[in-house]
Amino acid sequence: MLEYSEIMIRYGELSTKGKNIKLFIQQLAKNIRSALQAHPKVKIHGQKDRMYLILNGEPSQIIIEKLRPIFGIQTFSPVVKVDKQLEKIYQAAAELVASEYVPGQSFKVNAKRADRAFELDTIGLNREVGHAVICAIPEIEVKMKQPDIELRVEIRHDAAYLSVATIKGAGGLPVGSSGKGMLMLSGGIDSPVAGYLAMKRGVEIEAVHFYSPPYTSEQALNKAKELTVKLTPYVGSIQFITVPFTEIQEAIKENVPSGYLMTITRRFMMRLTDLIREKRGGLAIINGESLGQVASQTLESMTAINEVTTTPVIRPVITMDKLEIIDLAEKIDTFDLAVLPFEDCCTIFAPPQPKTKPKLEKVLEYEKRLDVDDLIQRAFDGMVFEKIQTGDYFLTSGQQEFEDLL
Amino acid sequence: MIYFDNSATTVVDASVLDTYIQTTKRIIGNPSSLHFLGTQADRLLQQARGQIAELLNVEDKEIYFTSGGTEGNNWVIKGTAIEKHPFGKHIIISDVEHSAVGKAAAQLETLGFEISRAPVDQKGRIKVDALAALIRPETILVSTMLVNNEVGAIQPIKEIGKVLESYPNIHFHVDAVQGLGKLPLQNWLTARVDFATFSSHKFHGPKGVGFVFWRRGRKLAPLLNGGGQEFGGRSGTENVPGITAMSKAVRLQLTDEEAKCHQQRQLQTYLIEALKTFDNVSLFTEPTDEYAPHIVCFGINGIKGEVLVHAFEEKNILISTTSACSSRSHVTGSTLHAMGVPGDIGTTAVRVSFSSHSTMSELEQFLVSFRHIYEKFSKVSR
């Protein structure tokens, strides 16, 4: 296995940003720095078109894995640095191509020369390095257009840099570059996917979870936290906010006709999330609503629920089919957790026949029976904050728990 | 006491027993319960599963806990029959299967299934060509053992798997009860093996627990219906202490596997070489890679195996006639019979089986006793 000395990162979509590009690159560098906390020797150089990570001896394979989930990276290439001696360049070239080569594949050499004093020009480099590769792998095919393997050779002033693999990054925008939003995280399939997609477009998220003991169990709370853990690799850590919701649910249940329970409950959640957003400096609310999926997700219901705020509500999965959402949930490894059968606050007081077309004037009339501000304030005062990081566990156990038994 | 009957069952490892006791005391919940004692038990269960999966290099969800080898074999055979009978009612086993396979298949014959039994060669190894010739369009299952429990022959699982690569719809089950820790997993657990059965008490774990490897994507009907435990495949409240202890036993069994196999192979070689010096001894095992390292099958001509077992028992040495499960029934040793060993020689057979706990000094003592017994019987039968 070749040890790489640098990793070159391409921005993709970022490159099209005009004067703001500096901010985007700074945010990406910050996110990479936080993902590579355990590797302090890595130096990050963010340039306008590319970013270079100088590894300084840190293990390239581990760092490659940690770069994969980071949004804002289109592709990246591990780079080998060798002395500017032709023999060394040939040897590294042959080794690099061999490490990627699968019988039947084609290749080409793409040489660049910043050091004009170097003994070969680019045409000569292409030819001679190509020859070295063919000597090492005689059956390899040469193809100028769309080769399977493109070996890049760059002669800079200090050394020669070679790379062959182009690894697909996570795409999207650096998390945080689009500001902060509050994710309403229930513990189901949809909301973690919504959080993931919002992060992909650069939104930094904080997770808001409504907790109604004893109607919902501690496991349901832990499940929501565990789902949050699954979202941390994209950012490093996520603020998890537990909002006590029992009193509000009981008050609604007592005072509101069953057909409007759901609508009014949702309005309370939206109000609380918006209040928390304001206090936390967020700009948007994110939820996992998918049009027509359940009673609260008809356009009529959304109108009635959304009426409590003018804050942008981002609904990343709004037009997705359930199966499309499940595919994404499986991709980000939240599906198996999400389907664990714990009651959550959405199901616990679910009326047999919720209104799919609630009328706003009725909603407002029923809400008058409740001391809305007072209930909201008490729930708000009871909030609990917890910073959740990659490697935390809540439902599953750590290795240590049963170590002595197994 | 010298215990050389490890193919029948093994002594529970002290630390495995400790796990069993500690788990019974500490982890009291039912893994299906919603409260914290339940979830605690479930976490332990899933970790035990994960550990076995990791050691076998398979996925967690490919490990299903059972009550042991007999259940595992019955499940895969009958579960396949229930699941796949619309596609065919033909099953292939071998001539030398354990009765948990042989009789499970025989029961299906009463329901209209056809069972073909592949022959073995003189060494007790399945003839792969003959097995391949038995395959028909309506064949739904091939079930063979990994290590023969009577003579120790290792079956050509890889070769059978190669044949079955041309028949992707046929389930391939391996009864691996005698094989865990006796030969490297990669020698047989190939991508073509769909199911494999294991039993805890054969590798120093507790009795009454085992597991089945069930490759993802294959279909198998449950035999035990109920609460939907084991991903719906095998209902019944999980034997958490047994499973946890077994998981540890798997880990221990596969630790230093190579060295332990080598040690047992040395004992086997030593015993076989010693037995070869006696004129009236018939040997049915060879100390080569074609046989597992822990089994030696032999007989003294003219002396029934059962008599030899009791003669050793008098000297506080425990061995077996060819299979403990059938040693009380007076059938011809089925593997030897299938190998073409004449009946009067087959009935003399006894089996010595080692474990990683067996030592050379025990074997020396065994040989001293063997000489006494051999001389005594030589006088009697003269």
Boltz contact constraints between the chains, C-beta under 6 A:
constraints:
  - contact:
      token1: [A, 397]
      token2: [B, 43]
      max_distance: 6.0
  - contact:
      token1: [A, 402]
      token2: [B, 44]
      max_distance: 6.0
  - contact:
      token1: [A, 402]
      token2: [B, 47]
      max_distance: 6.0
  - contact:
      token1: [A, 405]
      token2: [B, 19]
      max_distance: 6.0
  - contact:
      token1: [A, 405]
      token2: [B, 23]
      max_distance: 6.0
  - contact:
      token1: [A, 405]
      token2: [B, 244]
      max_distance: 6.0
  - contact:
      token1: [A, 406]
      token2: [B, 51]
      max_distance: 6.0
  - contact:
      token1: [A, 406]
      token2: [B, 247]
      max_distance: 6.0
  - contact:
      token1: [A, 406]
      token2: [B, 248]
      max_distance: 6.0
